[in-house]
């Protein structure tokens, strides 16, 4: 206690205890933080994907690139305080504000779903964090956030005057190259089949040169650029309670809905109030546009042909790439020269490098390089599968002894993030006649695992020092060949049609 009083507790100087005071020790009080994140083995790999995409975007001018960051904000309750935060409020003194003495839900699923779209403008040749913001508010009880609704919202952005400079060219069309950062949820994940179909629809409708949808690893969505728009939006809703009975109550004594039409009108009224609050917000001198989207505001489209997908799409765990092909009967000429920059049509896979006395080494435990390093390494090491060095795809071993990467890679070299997508590709790979084969009707996931490439990328490929300009050597060439799995249904079909 005396040590504490002499070093920390500062007393009056002329007092006896004050004269005993030695010096002040800096003390900081810590409090609980809500910034804890789970560890993820794909953390560095996913980060390199995002970094590589942004490096590619920075190679073009602002007139050719549209960069969006999208995420769904926490659902907003109706009839309860929106944000449990304290902020300065201006109140009338003529009456007293009465708040409910409980936080029980008013009714079942009485919440609103705000989908936030943040445009990130280019500044000084880099992708910034500022730009206009669009918020589509939907009823959580009568609607949902899906890939179709996100496709509808993207089309809506092209109609807003506030997003004119961020999304449109001087000729009134969407900019040729679009980048969309998402949080990796089930309705936004780049590896999801519904997400693929939705963005293919946007790609064809707006005549884009390239479209890239990417995300971070699970648990790291807080690094999404749109998260910086969430704090001002939450602050503006502090102390606000959205009414649930604007046109009269639609609930009975048991809080059960008795009038559906009146319920929908009350939801719309609550959403309009929330939209009016957010529409007055200004973030970094840029406007915020918020509006209510009634039930059914989503795009309807048919599935794309698998042959078209194989020629225009490269889908992986954390990145979806849709680009134009070189067949003029299928796609018009590109408005940009992005293919000359990449030396091809798709982004290279992230490749880790490890420094050794002999020179850089391609190793799974190394540090992922830049875009141009990956371009050179993928060309000389002939690495084409985007998820070749994804830790989770290589560490997960199936009962058959194959990694998840090998299970999802066809013999033709194309990789698919799911086995369902691989099944859809097999008839295109083997020929049109295989579609009517009766053997494919009862195909199981266990049958797909053997119809794959037999080789995987080696753990280490040694490079000569950069001064010699040598290419990577195959260090795994002397290793024992992998065991050949027994012939299965797909191999029998391949032999039959070949």
N, C-alpha and C positions, 0 to 999 in steps of 0.2 A: 504493500500500500504506500509506503514512504517513497519507494522508487517511482511509482506511478505519479505521486503528487509532485515530485521534484522534476520530472522530465515531461510529463504530459499536461497535468492540471496546472494551468497558469493562474496564479493568485495575485493579490495586490502587491505592488513592488515594494512598498515601505513596510509591509508586514513581515513578521519573522519567517513565515513559510515562503514568502516571496523572495527573501534573500537567500534561501536555500535552493531556489530554482536553478538548475544547471543549464539546460538547453531544451529546446522544443523538438520533439520527435514527430515527424509527419505521420499522421494516422488517417486511414481511409476506411469508412464504414462500407461493408459489402452487403448487398441484398440479393435475394434470389433473382435469377435471370431466366427468361423463357427462350433463350437462344441455343438450348441444347439440341444437337443433331446426332443422328445415328451414323455410325461409320459405314461406308460403302466401298467395296473393292473397286467399283467402277468410277470412283470419284475423279481420279486423274484422267482417265480415258474420256469420260463425258465432258470434262472441262476442256480437254484438247479439241473435242468436236466443236464446242461452242466457240472457242478461240479461233479455230481454223475457218469457220463460217464467217466470223466477223472480219478476219483478215481478207477473205475473198471479197466481202462486201466493200471494204475500204479501197479496193483497186479500181472502183468505178466512181463516177461523179454522182452527185445527189440527184441529178435528173434521170438516172437509170436505175436507182435502187430504192426500194420501199422496205423499210424495216419495221416490223410490228412485234410487240411483246404482249401475249395474251394470257389471262388467268381469270378464274372465277373467284370473286371475293367471298368471304364468309357470309353465309346466308343471314339475311336481315329479318329479325322477328317482327311480327305485327302485334301491337297491343302491349309491347314491353320495351324498355329502353334499348335503343339500337346498339350503342357503344357503352361499355362499362368503364368510362373514362371521365375525368374531371376537366372542365374547361370553363373559361369565363363566359358567363351568360348575362344578357341584358333582359331584365324582367320589369313588368309594371308593378308598382307598389299599391295599386288600387285593389288588387285581389291576391289571394294566396294560392300558390301552385301546389296542387295535391298530387302526389305520386302513389301508385299502387303499393300496398304493403306486402306484396308477394311477387315472385318471379315465375309463377306457374304458367305454362303455355295457355293461351286463350282457347285455341282449338287445335285439332290435328293438322299438322303441316302448314300452319299459318306463318309462312316465311316467304321471302322474296330472294331470287337468285340474281345477283349482279355479275354479269360477264364484262370484264374490263379489258379494253383494247388500247394499248399505249403505243403511239407512234413515236419512234426514236429518230430524230432528225440528225443528219450528218453535220458535224462541225469540225472545222480544221482537218478534214480528211479522215475523221474518226466517227464511229457511231456513238452518239451521245445518249443522254438519259432524258432529255427534254423533248416535248412535242405535244400535240393535241391528244386528248383522251376521249374515248367513247365508251359509254356504259349502257349495255342492253339489260334491262330489268325484266325478269320473267317470274311468274308465279310458281312457287315450288310445289304447289298442290295440283295445279292444272297443266303444268308444263315441266320441262326438264332441260338440262344443258347437254346437248349431244353434238356429234359431228355435223349433223344437218343444220342445227341452229347456228353453229359457228360459221358454216358456209353462207348462211343467210346474212349473218352479221358482217361478213367480209364484203358481200355485195352492197350492203347498206353503207359501208364506209366510203365506197366509191361515189355515193350520191351526196355525201355531206360536204358542204362548202368549207367547213373547218379543216377537212382532210384533203383539200384540193392540192395544195402544194406538197403534201407528204406522200400522196399515192398516185397522182395523175401527172401526165406529161403536159407540155404546152399544147399538144394537139387534142387533148381531152380523152386519152386512153390511159389505162393502168400502166405504170412503169414496167419495163420488160423483166426485171429481176426482183423477186419478192422473197424476203426472209421473214419467217414467223417463229418466234421463240415461245414455247409453251412450257407447262409445268410437268408434263408427263402423266397426267391423269388418264383414266380409261377413255374419256371422250376426246382426248387431245394427243395421246401417245403416237409418236411417229411410226411405231410398229403395228398399230392397230389397223385392221382391214377396213373398218368403216372410215377411219381418218384418211386412209389412202384414197378411197372412192370420192370422199368429199373434196379433197384438195385436187384430185384429178379433174373434177368438175370445174373448179375455179380456174385451173390451169388452161383448160380448153376454152372456157367461156370468155376469158379476158385475153387470150392470145399471148401468154407469157413466154419468154425465152427460157426461164428457169424458175423453179419454185423450191425453196428449201425450208423444211419444217424440222426443228431441232429442239432438244430439251436437255436438262441436266440430269444427273443421277437421282435416284429416289432419295428423298430426305434433304435435298439441296435445292429445292425450288425457290428458296428465299433469295438466291442469287439472280433470279429472273429480273430483268430490268423493270417490269411492271410493278414489282413490289415497292418501288420508291414512290409510286403514286398512291399506295394504299393508306399511308399515314395521314396525308392531308384529307383524304376522303373520310377516314374514321374520325378525325378531329371535328369535321363539320357536322357529323351526326351525333355528337355527344350531347346528351340531355334531351334528345328527341324521341318521342313515342308516336309511332304511326297508328292512327285510329283504325279499328277493325269494323266499326259500325257507322261509317259515314252516311250511308243511305238507310240505316236501320239494321238491327242485329239479324243475322242469318243463323244464329245458334239458338238452341233450346236451353233448358235449365241444366242439361248434362253436357253442354258444350259440343253438341252434335249438330252438323249442318242439316237444316231443314229446307233451305231455299238455295238452290245451286246458282241460279241466275243472279240473285241478290249478292251471293258470296263473291261471284266473279266481279261484279260492279264494285264491291267494297275493296277487293284486292287491287283493282285498277286504280281506285282513288288513292289508296295507300302508296302504290307505286308512283303515281303522278306527284304526290307530295315529296317522296324521296328524290325523284328526278329533278324537281324544281330546286331542291336544296343543293344537289350536286352540280346542277347546271350553272349555279352562281359561283362555283369554285374556280379559281384561277391558279394553275400550278406552273411555276416558272414562266409567267407571262403568257402561257398558252391556255386556250379555253378547254372546258370539259363539257361534253355533250352527253346528256343522259335522257333516256326515253323508255317508256314501257312497251314491251313487245307482247301482243296478245298471243294466246295459245294458237299454235299452228303456223307461226312465223318461222318456217324452216324450208330449206330447198329439198325438192324431191328429184332424184336422179337414179338412173339405172347403173348397174355394175359395169365396169369397163371390161373390154375384151382382154383375155389373159395375154394374147400375143401383143396387144398394144402396151400392156403393162410391162412385159419383158423388154420391150424396145425403148420405153421412155422413163422407166422408174427403177431406182435402186433404193430399196427399203432396208433399214437396219434398226438396231435397238434404240439408238438415240438420234437418228437423222433420217429424214425422208427427202429424196432428191427426185424431182420431176423435171426433165429437160426435153427440148425439141430434138427430133431425130433429123437425119440428113436426107430423108426421102421427101422430095418436094410434093409428091402426090398426097402425103400425109400431113406434113407441117410446112408452113410458109418459111421463107428465109428469116434468120434471126435478126433482131434489131441491134444486137450488141455482138462483140467479138469475144465472148467469154470462153468459147472453145479453144481459141488460139492461146489464151492465157493458161488454161489447164492442160493443153496438149491432148485433150479428149473432151468428153462430155460430162463427166462426173468428178466430184471431189475425190482426192486420194484418201486411202485409209490412214488414220493416225498410227504412226510407227514409232516405238520408243527407242531411244539411243542411250547407250551406256559407254562412258569414256574408259578406255584401257590404255596401258602403255603402248600397245601396238596400233591404237587408233580407235575410232568409234565403232561400237558393236551394236548391232540390232539385238536387243534383249528385252524380254517382257518386263523386267524390273527396272528398265531405264526410264529416262525422261522423254516425254513426247515432244517432237520437234514442231517447227513452224509449218506453214502451208507449203512453202517452196522446198523445204527439206523433205517433207512427205512426198511431194511430186517426184523428186529425184530418187528417193529410196524406193518408192513403189514401182518406178519404171525399171530400175536395175535389179531389184529383188523379185520383180514380177508378182507383187502382192496386189491382188485385185479385190478380194473380199473385204468390205469395209470394217467388219467386226473381227478381223483376224487376230488382233491383239486386245480384244475386249476381255478383261480378266474373268468376268462371270461366265462368259460363253466358253471359256477354256477350262475353268476349274470345275464346272458342273459336269460330272461324269454320269452317263446313263448306265442302266443295267447291262446294256450290250457292250460296254467298255469304250464307247465313243463319247467324245465331248459334244456339247450342244451345238458348237460351231460345225462340227463334222456332220451331225445329223441333219442340219438345215442347209447344207451345201450340195447342190446337184452335181452330176458328173460333167455337165456342160460348163460349170464354173460359176453359175449364178447362185447367190445366197438369198435366203428368205428368212425373215425373223420368226415365222411360225411354221409348224408342220402343215397346217391347213393351206397356207399359201404355196408350200412346196408341192402338195398334192394337186393343186390347180395348175401348176406349171408343168407337171409330168406329161399330160397329153400333148401339150405344145412342143415339148422337147422330143418326144418319141414319134410324133406324127399325128395327123388328124384321125387316122383310123383307130387309134387306141382309145378314143373317146367312147366308142361303142363296144369296147371289150367288156365282157361280163366279169372278168377277173378284177376290174377296178371297182366294182360295186361294193365289195366287202373289204376294202382296204382299211387296215388299222394303222395306228401310229407306229406300232412295232414293226410293220412291214416297210415303213419308209426309211427306217434307220440304216438299212443295208444298201439302199439305192443312193449312195453318196460317194463323194470323192474319197479315195483311200488315203490321201496324204493331207497333212496339216502343216502349217508354218512351223519351222523349227524354232526351238527356244532361243537359239543364238546363231547369228550369221555374222562372221567376222569381216570387217572392212579394213582394207589397207589404209595407211595414213592418207589424209586428203591430198597431200602433195603429189602422190603417185597417181591420183585420179583413177584408182582401181575400183571395180564394182564388187558388190558383196559376193562372197563365196558361199557355197552350200555346205555348212558345217555338219549337217545331218545326213550327208550323202553316204557316209560309211556306216550309219546306224542300221540295225536290223530292220528289214522291211516289215511293215505292219501285217498282222494276220489278216488274211482275206476271209471275209465272212461268207457263209454258205450262200449259194444262189437262192434268191427269193423271188417273189412274184414279179417285181419290176424288172429284174434281170431276164427272167423268162420272156416277159413282154418285149423287152428290147431286142433279144435275139430273134424273136418271131418276126418283128417288123424291120429288122436290119438285114 
